[in-house]
Amino acid sequence: MTDQTKIALITGASRGLGAALAEALAPEYHIVAVARTTGGLEELDDRINAKGGAATLAPMDIADPNAMATLCRGIHDRWGKVDLWMHTAVHTSALTPAHFVDPKEWTKAVNINATATSVLIPYIAPLLGESGHAVFFDDPKAGEKFYGIYGATKGAQLALARSWAAETERTGPRVSIVEPAPMPTAVRARFHPGEDRDALTSTMDEAARILALL
């Protein structure tokens, strides 16, 4: 692996859009795939290898700051950079009225959707430098009924991303926010049980559309 190798860091890479993006980016990029689900990462690795690409698997919890510090230090020591960071990791809380919010569920959503992002941005920004590209994924549910936990914490994540995008507009790195089309993912299924999944856009098709936009 040479210094010319392009590195794509995908947080939330074991399934859904994250896995599709990782697969679509290989073999143009060496994929650093982060997720808690080891089995999903190993299956992704098999698909990437089958198309001639390569991946480094990082079965880690993005809500663990020490694990993320170790990950970023490892990336720095091995490659010295990240060319592309795509942050697809998210916690999908069960739909519930605001007056029935479960404190444990709230804390988990805050930790994964908001706090982890506030930790990852300072860790990854030096690896991106001026020329790297960070991508976040919008899901504007804030204010919709029953989406209180998810909408609030996902909204906090995107508020951080939008501030970072404004702050780095002239200096880099480039920060983009895209809104994916509805896809037959586990996230979607939790919010829309019983939906006709055949009518939704496949994750691979959506990954191709997003990468073409970027």
C-alpha positions in Angstrom: 0.0 0.0 0.0 1.5 3.3 -1.1 1.2 6.9 0.0 -1.0 7.4 -3.0 -3.7 5.0 -1.6 -7.0 6.9 -1.1 -8.5 6.1 2.3 -12.3 6.1 2.9 -13.4 5.9 6.5 -17.0 4.7 6.8 -18.6 4.9 10.3 -21.6 2.6 10.4 -20.4 0.3 7.6 -21.7 -3.1 8.5 -25.1 -2.8 6.8 -27.5 -0.5 5.0 -26.3 2.6 3.2 -22.9 2.5 5.0 -22.1 -1.0 3.6 -23.4 0.0 0.1 -21.2 3.1 0.1 -18.1 1.1 1.2 -18.7 -1.5 -1.5 -19.2 1.2 -4.2 -16.1 3.0 -3.2 -13.9 -0.1 -3.4 -11.4 -0.7 -5.1 -10.8 3.0 -5.8 -10.4 3.6 -2.1 -9.0 1.4 0.7 -12.0 1.1 3.0 -11.7 1.6 6.8 -15.0 0.1 7.9 -16.3 0.9 11.4 -19.3 -0.8 13.1 -20.2 -2.8 16.2 -21.4 -5.8 14.2 -18.4 -8.0 13.4 -20.4 -10.4 11.2 -21.6 -7.6 9.0 -18.1 -6.2 8.6 -16.8 -9.6 7.6 -19.5 -10.0 5.0 -18.7 -6.6 3.7 -15.0 -7.5 3.6 -15.8 -10.6 1.5 -17.7 -8.5 -1.0 -15.0 -5.9 -1.3 -12.3 -8.5 -1.8 -14.4 -10.2 -4.5 -14.3 -7.0 -6.6 -10.6 -6.6 -6.1 -10.7 -4.1 -3.3 -9.3 -4.1 0.2 -10.7 -3.1 3.6 -9.5 -2.7 7.2 -12.2 -3.8 9.6 -12.7 -1.9 12.9 -15.3 -3.6 15.0 -15.7 -0.7 17.4 -18.4 1.4 19.2 -18.3 5.0 17.9 -19.7 6.0 21.3 -16.5 4.9 23.0 -14.1 7.9 22.8 -11.1 5.8 23.7 -11.8 3.3 20.9 -12.2 6.2 18.4 -8.9 7.8 19.6 -7.2 4.4 19.0 -8.8 4.1 15.6 -7.7 7.6 14.5 -4.2 7.1 15.8 -3.9 3.9 13.9 -5.1 5.5 10.7 -2.5 8.3 11.2 0.3 5.9 11.9 -0.5 3.7 8.9 -1.6 6.2 6.2 -1.3 9.7 7.7 -4.6 10.8 6.3 -8.3 10.2 5.5 -9.5 11.3 2.0 -13.2 10.7 2.6 -15.2 10.2 5.8 -18.8 9.1 5.4 -20.7 9.1 8.7 -23.7 6.8 8.4 -23.8 5.4 12.0 -27.1 6.2 13.8 -29.2 5.0 16.6 -32.9 4.6 15.7 -35.0 5.0 18.8 -38.4 3.5 19.0 -41.2 5.9 18.1 -42.8 7.2 21.2 -44.8 10.2 22.4 -42.6 13.0 24.0 -44.3 12.5 27.4 -43.2 8.8 27.4 -39.6 9.3 26.6 -37.4 6.5 28.2 -34.4 8.1 29.9 -32.1 5.1 29.0 -33.2 5.3 25.3 -32.7 9.1 25.3 -29.2 8.7 26.7 -28.2 6.1 24.2 -29.5 8.2 21.3 -27.7 11.3 22.6 -24.4 9.3 23.0 -24.5 7.7 19.5 -26.2 10.4 17.4 -24.9 13.6 19.0 -22.0 13.1 21.4 -20.1 10.6 19.3 -20.2 13.1 16.4 -18.9 15.9 18.6 -15.9 13.6 19.5 -15.3 12.2 15.9 -15.2 15.6 14.2 -12.1 16.8 16.2 -10.5 13.4 15.9 -10.9 13.1 12.2 -10.5 16.7 11.1 -6.7 16.6 11.3 -6.7 13.4 9.2 -8.8 15.1 6.5 -6.6 18.2 6.4 -7.6 20.9 3.9 -8.3 18.6 1.0 -10.4 15.8 2.6 -14.1 15.4 2.4 -16.6 14.6 5.2 -20.2 13.6 4.4 -23.2 13.5 6.7 -26.7 12.2 6.0 -29.8 14.2 6.8 -33.1 12.6 8.0 -35.2 15.6 8.9 -37.6 14.2 11.4 -37.2 16.9 14.1 -40.6 18.1 15.2 -42.6 15.2 13.7 -44.9 13.4 16.1 -43.4 10.4 17.9 -39.9 11.2 16.5 -38.9 13.2 19.5 -35.8 11.2 20.6 -34.5 10.4 17.1 -35.4 13.8 15.6 -33.8 15.8 18.4 -30.5 13.8 18.5 -30.2 13.4 14.7 -30.9 17.1 14.5 -28.1 17.9 16.9 -25.7 15.8 14.8 -26.6 17.8 11.7 -26.4 21.1 13.5 -22.8 20.3 14.3 -22.1 19.2 10.7 -23.7 22.4 9.3 -21.6 24.6 11.6 -18.4 22.7 10.6 -19.3 23.1 6.9 -19.7 26.8 7.3 -16.5 27.1 9.3 -14.4 25.2 6.7 -16.0 26.6 3.5 -12.8 28.5 2.6 -10.1 26.5 4.4 -11.3 22.9 4.0 -12.0 20.1 4.6 -15.1 20.0 2.4 -18.1 19.1 4.5 -21.3 17.9 2.7 -24.8 17.0 3.9 -27.0 14.8 1.7 -30.5 13.5 2.2 -30.8 9.9 1.0 -33.9 8.6 -0.7 -36.1 6.1 1.3 -34.3 2.7 1.2 -35.2 -0.8 2.5 -32.9 -0.6 5.5 -33.3 -1.7 9.1 -33.6 2.0 10.1 -36.5 2.5 7.7 -38.2 -0.8 8.8 -38.2 0.3 12.4 -40.0 3.5 11.6 -42.2 2.1 8.8 -43.1 -1.5 9.6 -45.2 -3.2 7.0 -44.2 -0.8 4.2 -43.8 -2.2 0.7 -40.0 -2.5 0.6 -40.0 -3.2 -3.2 -41.1 0.3 -3.8 -38.0 1.8 -2.1 -34.7 2.6 -3.7 -32.0 -0.1 -3.2 -29.0 0.9 -1.0 -26.6 0.2 -3.9 -28.6 2.4 -6.3 -28.7 5.2 -3.7 -25.0 4.8 -2.9 -24.2 5.3 -6.6 -26.5 8.3 -6.8 -24.9 10.0 -3.8 -21.3 9.3 -4.9 -22.2 10.8 -8.3 -23.5 13.9 -6.6 -20.4 14.3 -4.5 
